[in-house]
Amino acid sequence: MNASQLAITLIWVLLYVYSVLGSIDFGAGFWAMVYGKPESEPNRVANLFLSPSWKVTNVFLVLLVVALVGFFPHAAYMLGTILLLPAGLVLILLAIRSTFMVFAYSVSGSFAGTLRIVSGLTGLLIPALLLSVLPISLGGFVSMADGYPQLHFGRLLLSGTEYAHIGFGLATELFLSALFLASYAEESGREGAYLFYRKASLWLGPVTLVTAVITTLTFVPEASWILPNLQRAAPYFSLSVAAFVAGYSALWWKGRGGRTGRPKAAVLLIALQYGLAVFAYGAAHMPYIVYPFLSVEEGFTNTAMFRQLLIGYGICLFLLVPVFIWFWRLFFRDPAYLAKD
């Protein structure tokens, strides 16, 4: 594995981590909006998770963007141009969501309900906009005019693959968040919330799998180039499907005290499933960042800068990992915090 391949692998790892954490975070905002009554157990569990987590999730988004610009500076111009509209809308919605999330936990009365609605809706819109980046990178929606990249936004909005990606992203977000919140509810001893989120996971799992298959069928004609690559990565997708079946079946395993379902095992297996799928998709996407105008080698920085950035990221992870472990134990394993109403 050469330097550029190592760099793009790191990008895909950060993308995977953020997609999983972001799905859980944004999806929890949606569930908190749906069950907005403070006395409902599903709402309590969602807010119990959101209260500390939404501040941390965006750390990985920053790491992802900085790594992308640092390792692939020659790609920054093209990506910044063609993604100006979706990325700009994401930043605006993130700012709105963060602001409303702050006030949602400090303002009481009827206004707090409005704040939860706004945070829940932005939790759906942000992943939808982020998922629109994948069809753009597959080709068919970008052209070069006098050396300048142009995004054909109207063509993108009329494309079936755009809405298939958005549907898959939303299904994934709601499935992962429901699955994690079921585990979180079990950990905190809230039986009613556990039963609700387990039930939601049971019907969202097949929906996610179906939308994934539909999305791959919409690659033609814009992204027909990637289909042979996907076929070569078929063994990894097969392992991904096997992990999904195992994770989904864990919702039926015998759990604590005779309860049906082992959500922790389900979360770990589904996370493994998404990791395998992301790795396979990333390998199939090589060697392009944006087909056919920008390859990994063309966007890569020089070797000296790559080494310095790699050292910097190594130090960063060395400092952050213990903090995140402490954060996890403090807010997701501490009995005193889990017992809060």
N, C-alpha and C positions, 0 to 999 in steps of 0.2 A: 504494500500500500504506500503510494507516494504521498507527498505533502498535501497536494490539493485534495486527494481522496480522503486523507485523514481529516482535513478541515471540513469538508462537506459532510463527513460522517458525524463530526461534532455538532454541526448545524442540525442534522436530522435528529440527533439525540436530544438536543435542547428543544427542538420542535415537538418531539414526542412527549417530553416531560411537560411542556407548557400545554399541549393539547389535552393531556389527561387531567392535569390540575385545573386548567381553565374550564374544561367541560364540567368538572365537578362543581367548581365555583359558580359559573354562570347558571348551570342547571339548578343549583341550590337556590339561587335568587329567583328563578322561575317558580320553583315549588313553594317558596316562602310567599310569593305573590298569589299563587293559586289558593293556598290555605292561609289567607291573610289574618284570620282571627287569631289574636295572641293566645287564646286558651286552647287552640287545637294542637295536638301533639306533633303532627307533621310540621306545622309552622315553628314550633319550639325547637325541634331538632334542626331544621334548616337554618334558623337564626343562630342557634348555638354554634353551628359550624361556620356560618358566614361572619359572625362577629369578629373573630381573629384572622380568618383565612384570606379574605378578599384583599387585604393589604399585602400579603406575601406573594400571591399568585403572579402579580405583575412584575415581580422581581425577575422571574424567568423570561418574561416577554422582553424586558430590557436586556438581559443577557443574550437572548436570541438575536435581537436587532444589532447590538454592539458587535457580536461575533460575526454576523453576516457582513456588516460594513467593514469590519477589521480584516477578516480573512479574504473577503472578495470585494475590495474597494472599486475595482473596475466594473463590477456589476451594480454598484450603487446608483450610477447615473440612469441606466436603463430601468432598473426596478423602481427608483424614485419617480421616474417619469410616468411609466405605465400604471403604477399602483398609487398614484397621487390621490385619486378620488376615493377608492375603497379604504386606503390607509388613513387618509385624512378624516373620513367619516368614523373609522374605528377610534382614532385618537379623541375626536369630539365626544363620541359616546362613552368612551372610557372615563373622560373627565366628568361628564354628566353623571355617570353611574357612581364614580367615586365620591362625588359631592353629595349625591342623594343618599348613598350608603352611610356617610358620616352622620347626616341629619336624621336618617331613619332610626338610629339608635339613641338619639338625644332629644328628639321632639316627640312629645306625647299628644294625644288627641286625634281628631279626624285627619289632620294634615299628614300624620305618620303613615296612614293608609295610602295616600297619594305617593308618598316617597317610595313605599314598597312596590307600588305598581310600576313606577318609572324604573326602578332598579331591576325589576323582573323583566320588563320589556327590553331594556338595553341588554340584559343577559341573553336574550334570544337574538337580537339584531347583531351584536358584536361577533358571535361565532359565524353567523350567516355571511357577514362581510369578509371575515377572515378566510372562510372556505372558498370564496370567490377567487382567491389568489391561485388556487390549484388549477382550475380550468384555463386561466390566463397563461400560466406557465407551460401548459401542454401544447400551445400553439393554435393558430387559426384565428386569433383575435388581435394579434399585434402585427403591424407592418412597419417598414422603414420608408420614410419620405425625406429625401435630401440628407440622409444620415441620421435622422431623428426618429426615435421610436414613437409610434402612435397606437393607442389602444382604441379599438373599435367597440365602444361601450354599447352602442345600440345593437350590434351583432351579438355581443355577449348576453344582453338581456333577452334576446330572442332564441338563445341556444338552450336545448334541452339539458345538456351536460351541466350548465350552470345551476339549474334548479335541482338536478339530481344530486350534485355535490352539496348544495345547501340543505336539501332534505336529509341526506346522509349525515351531515354535520349536526343538525338539530336532533335527529334520532340518537346519534352517538352521545351528544351532550346530555340528553334527558335520561338515557339508559345508564351511563356511567354515574351520573349524579344520584339517581334513584338507588342504584346498587350500593354506592358508598354510604348514602344516608341510611339505608337499611342496616348496614354494619354499624354505623354511628349510633343509630337508635338502639340496637342490641347492646352495644357497649354501655350506653347510658341507662339501660333498663326501662326504656319506654316501649312497651309492648304494642300499643296502638299504632305508633309511628312506624314501628318495625313491620307490622302487618301491611300497612298502607304502601310503604316503599318496596316491600317484597312483591306485592301484587303489581305495582307499577313496573318493576323490573321484569316480571314474568311476561308481560305483553310487549314491552319495549324491546326486549332481546330479539325476538323474531323480526320485528319491524326493522331494527338496525341491520340485521343480516340481509333482509330482502332489499333494502335501499342500497346496501353496498353492492349487491349483484346488479341492480338496475343502473347504478352509477357507472360500472365498468362497461355496460352495454351501450352507454351513450358516448363513449370515447370516439366512435366513428361518426362523422368523417374527420373531425378536426384533429384528433389525436391518434390516428390509425398507426402512426409510427411506433407508439409505445406498446401496442398489442403483442408483437413478438417478444419484447422484453418481459412483459408480464407472464407470458407463457413459460419463459425460461425460469422465472421466479416462482413457478407453480408449486414446487416442494415447500417453500416457506409459507405460501398462502394455505397450503393443505395443513401444515402445522398450526397455522393461525386458526383455521376452522376447527381443528381438533381441540385447541385450547378454549375456543368459544364454547364448544359442546360441553367440555369438562366444567367450565366456569358456570354455564347456565344450569347444568345438572346439579351444581353445588347448592342451588336454591331449594333443592328437594332432599338434600342429605339430612340426616338426623343431627340436630344441633344441641345446644345447651338445654338441659332440663326437659328433653324430649321434644323441643320445639323443632318444627320443620324448617330446614334451611341453615346453611353455614355461610353467611354473607361475606365474612372476611376471606375465606377461601375463594369465593366467587369473585371478589374484587381483585385479588392477586392473579387469578387465572385469566380474567378478562383483560387486566393490564398487560399480562404476558401476550395475550392474543393480539392486542393493538400494537405492542412492540414488534412482534413478528410481521404484522401487516405493514407497519410503517417502514421497517427495514426492507421488506420485499419491494414495496412501492418506490422507495428511494433508490434501490439498486436498479429498478426498471427505468427510472427517470434519467439515469446517467446516460451520456455525459453532459446533459443539458441542464441549465438553470431555467432558461426561457427558450423553448424550441421555436425556430432553428437558429436564432440570432445570438444566443449567448450560451457558451459552454462553461463547464467548471474551470477548465484550464485558462480560458480567456479572461474570466473574471477574477482569477486568483492573484493574491499579492505575491511579493517576492519572498524567497526562502528565508532571508534574514528576519524580515518582519514577521513571518509566520512563526519562527522560533520564539521571538520575543512575546508575541501574543499568546502562544501556547504556554509559556512560563507564567505570564500574567493570569491566564485562566486557571492554571494549576494552583497558584497561590490563592486566587479568589475562591475556588472550590474548597481548598484546605480550610479557609476561614468560615465559609458559609455552611458546610455540611454539619459541623457540630452545633451551629446555631439552629439549623432546621431540625436536628434531632431533639434539641432542648425544647424548641417550639412545639414539636409533635407531642412530646411527653407532657408538656404543660397544659395544652389545650385539647388533646385528643385521648389522653390516657389517664389524666388526673381525676380521681373520683369526685373531688370537691367541685371541679369545674363542670363535670358531666352531670352533676346533681342539680345544677342551677336551673331555675325556671325562666 
